[in-house]
Amino acid sequence: MAPKTVLVLVDIAHRDSGEAVLRYAAATFPESTLHVAYVMPYGFYSYVEPFVSDDSQKAANARAKAELAELVAASGATAVPHVLRGGIGEQSLLEAKALKADLIVLNAARPGSTLSTLGTHAAQIARHAEASVLLHR
């Protein structure tokens, strides 16, 4: 049975791998509603945020939204974009729960990594997700 709602997690800093995982999810689950999310890796728990102006935070958010929209367009997939702030694992899991995602799709490790272990965020999400998790290589 195909999942109804799929959350695809991408890192806009690694655009090629983001496009690839989104294309994969769209091709593999054509009947599913795709959501694509990028988590800005600073936020509520960060020691940096108090030193960043509101204008800078708004500009970074706008840039992230624009880059995510470009990534979605370049992939050719139809997906609802989400830009989140905070801890990557925590925010990804909260978004999956809010969307009632049946499946989370993400890259297993950072592109170009020579390590054969899961990335720290992928491992955290796979370990704690309420939905099924598909790790793309």
VOPAGU-2260 file (C-alpha; in pm, 1 decimal, decimal comma):
REM VOPAGU-2260
SITE   aa  ch    i         X         Y         Z
SITE  MET   A    0       0,0       0,0       0,0
SITE  ALA   A    1     145,5     335,9    -105,8
SITE  PRO   A    2     189,9     600,8     161,7
SITE  LYS   A    3     -61,8     885,5     154,0
SITE  THR   A    4     172,2    1157,3     283,7
SITE  VAL   A    5     549,6    1155,9     229,9
SITE  LEU   A    6     788,6    1401,1     395,0
SITE  VAL   A    7    1116,0    1442,2     204,0
SITE  LEU   A    8    1398,2    1602,7     400,8
SITE  VAL   A    9    1664,3    1795,9     209,4
SITE  ASP   A   10    1963,9    2016,0     278,6
SITE  ILE   A   11    1971,0    2315,0      43,7
SITE  ALA   A   12    2348,6    2334,8      92,1
SITE  HIS   A   13    2370,5    2004,1     -98,3
SITE  ARG   A   14    2136,0    2085,3    -383,5
SITE  ASP   A   15    2226,0    1793,5    -612,3
SITE  SER   A   16    2149,2    1533,6    -347,6
SITE  GLY   A   17    1834,2    1721,9    -249,0
SITE  GLU   A   18    1708,8    1718,6    -606,0
SITE  ALA   A   19    1798,7    1349,8    -639,8
SITE  VAL   A   20    1612,7    1239,0    -325,8
SITE  LEU   A   21    1308,3    1447,0    -422,8
SITE  ARG   A   22    1305,9    1304,1    -778,0
SITE  TYR   A   23    1337,6     954,6    -628,4
SITE  ALA   A   24    1045,1    1009,5    -390,8
SITE  ALA   A   25     825,9    1155,6    -667,1
SITE  ALA   A   26     900,5     865,1    -901,3
SITE  THR   A   27     863,2     596,8    -633,8
SITE  PHE   A   28     544,0     735,1    -476,1
SITE  PRO   A   29     355,8     907,2    -761,3
SITE  GLU   A   30      16,9     880,6    -590,5
SITE  SER   A   31     138,3    1029,4    -261,6
SITE  THR   A   32     125,8    1390,0    -147,4
SITE  LEU   A   33     486,8    1503,6    -119,5
SITE  HIS   A   34     608,8    1758,0     132,9
SITE  VAL   A   35     970,1    1872,9     118,7
SITE  ALA   A   36    1135,4    2029,7     421,5
SITE  TYR   A   37    1460,2    2206,7     496,2
SITE  VAL   A   38    1555,7    2280,7     854,5
SITE  MET   A   39    1757,3    2596,2     913,6
SITE  PRO   A   40    2014,1    2458,0    1159,6
SITE  TYR   A   41    1983,2    2723,4    1424,3
SITE  GLY   A   42    1696,1    2833,0    1636,2
SITE  PHE   A   43    1541,9    2809,1    1977,0
SITE  TYR   A   44    1822,3    2613,0    2143,8
SITE  SER   A   45    2110,5    2785,8    1968,0
SITE  TYR   A   46    2362,0    3003,0    2146,6
SITE  VAL   A   47    2400,4    3204,0    1824,4
SITE  GLU   A   48    2044,0    3327,8    1779,2
SITE  PRO   A   49    2051,6    3603,4    2045,8
SITE  PHE   A   50    2333,7    3767,6    1850,9
SITE  VAL   A   51    2156,8    3759,7    1511,7
SITE  SER   A   52    1924,3    4049,5    1432,1
SITE  ASP   A   53    1558,8    3990,5    1346,2
SITE  ASP   A   54    1621,9    4137,4    1000,1
SITE  SER   A   55    1906,6    3891,8     938,8
SITE  GLN   A   56    1689,7    3600,8    1053,0
SITE  LYS   A   57    1404,6    3710,4     823,8
SITE  ALA   A   58    1646,1    3750,3     531,2
SITE  ALA   A   59    1792,9    3402,9     593,2
SITE  ASN   A   60    1442,3    3255,2     605,6
SITE  ALA   A   61    1346,4    3427,4     279,2
SITE  ARG   A   62    1668,2    3301,1     112,8
SITE  ALA   A   63    1601,3    2946,1     236,2
SITE  LYS   A   64    1242,9    2956,8     102,6
SITE  ALA   A   65    1364,8    3080,2    -236,6
SITE  GLU   A   66    1640,5    2816,9    -257,7
SITE  LEU   A   67    1399,2    2540,8    -155,7
SITE  ALA   A   68    1149,8    2655,4    -421,9
SITE  GLU   A   69    1430,0    2647,7    -682,1
SITE  LEU   A   70    1532,5    2297,9    -570,0
SITE  VAL   A   71    1173,2    2173,2    -601,2
SITE  ALA   A   72    1136,4    2330,9    -945,9
SITE  ALA   A   73    1468,7    2184,8   -1065,1
SITE  SER   A   74    1368,1    1836,8    -948,1
SITE  GLY   A   75    1048,5    1845,2   -1154,7
SITE  ALA   A   76     852,8    1712,2    -855,8
SITE  THR   A   77     531,2    1853,3    -719,2
SITE  ALA   A   78     583,9    1907,5    -347,8
SITE  VAL   A   79     467,0    2139,3     -72,5
SITE  PRO   A   80     774,6    2324,7      62,6
SITE  HIS   A   81     842,0    2380,1     434,0
SITE  VAL   A   82    1126,6    2580,8     589,4
SITE  LEU   A   83    1172,8    2501,4     957,1
SITE  ARG   A   84    1404,5    2638,9    1226,7
SITE  GLY   A   85    1580,3    2460,3    1508,2
SITE  GLY   A   86    1742,1    2125,6    1567,6
SITE  ILE   A   87    1736,5    1925,6    1245,8
SITE  GLY   A   88    1629,2    1592,9    1394,2
SITE  GLU   A   89    1380,2    1741,9    1637,5
SITE  GLN   A   90    1213,7    1973,9    1385,7
SITE  SER   A   91    1197,0    1700,3    1120,4
SITE  LEU   A   92    1021,5    1465,9    1361,9
SITE  LEU   A   93     779,8    1737,3    1475,3
SITE  GLU   A   94     694,6    1824,4    1113,3
SITE  ALA   A   95     636,3    1458,5    1023,8
SITE  LYS   A   96     400,3    1429,6    1318,4
SITE  ALA   A   97     216,7    1752,6    1230,9
SITE  LEU   A   98     171,3    1637,7     869,4
SITE  LYS   A   99      72,6    1286,5     982,8
SITE  ALA   A  100     333,9    1160,2     739,1
SITE  ASP   A  101     319,5     790,2     658,0
SITE  LEU   A  102     679,4     795,4     534,0
SITE  ILE   A  103     990,2    1008,6     578,1
SITE  VAL   A  104    1247,5    1000,0     297,4
SITE  LEU   A  105    1597,0    1139,2     346,1
SITE  ASN   A  106    1955,7    1088,2     242,0
SITE  ALA   A  107    2143,5     835,7     454,4
SITE  ALA   A  108    2462,0    1041,5     483,4
SITE  ARG   A  109    2618,7    1364,3     368,8
SITE  PRO   A  110    2699,9    1356,1      -3,4
SITE  GLY   A  111    3059,9    1261,0     -69,5
SITE  SER   A  112    3108,2    1110,7     273,9
SITE  THR   A  113    3341,7     813,7     278,8
SITE  LEU   A  114    3196,7     685,7     604,8
SITE  SER   A  115    2973,1     382,7     582,0
SITE  THR   A  116    2771,2     481,0     887,5
SITE  LEU   A  117    2449,8     679,2     895,9
SITE  GLY   A  118    2472,4    1053,1     934,1
SITE  THR   A  119    2385,0    1178,0    1281,4
SITE  HIS   A  120    2058,2    1340,2    1175,2
SITE  ALA   A  121    1952,7    1042,6     964,1
SITE  ALA   A  122    2023,8     810,2    1255,7
SITE  GLN   A  123    1826,4    1026,8    1499,2
SITE  ILE   A  124    1528,1    1048,2    1265,2
SITE  ALA   A  125    1534,5     675,4    1183,6
SITE  ARG   A  126    1558,3     588,5    1552,3
SITE  HIS   A  127    1279,1     814,3    1679,8
SITE  ALA   A  128    1028,7     859,8    1394,8
SITE  GLU   A  129     671,5     744,6    1440,4
SITE  ALA   A  130     643,2     699,2    1062,4
SITE  SER   A  131     839,0     458,8     845,3
SITE  VAL   A  132    1172,9     596,5     725,2
SITE  LEU   A  133    1332,3     535,6     385,5
SITE  LEU   A  134    1703,4     613,0     367,6
SITE  HIS   A  135    1814,2     703,4      15,6
SITE  ARG   A  136    2175,0     650,2     -96,5
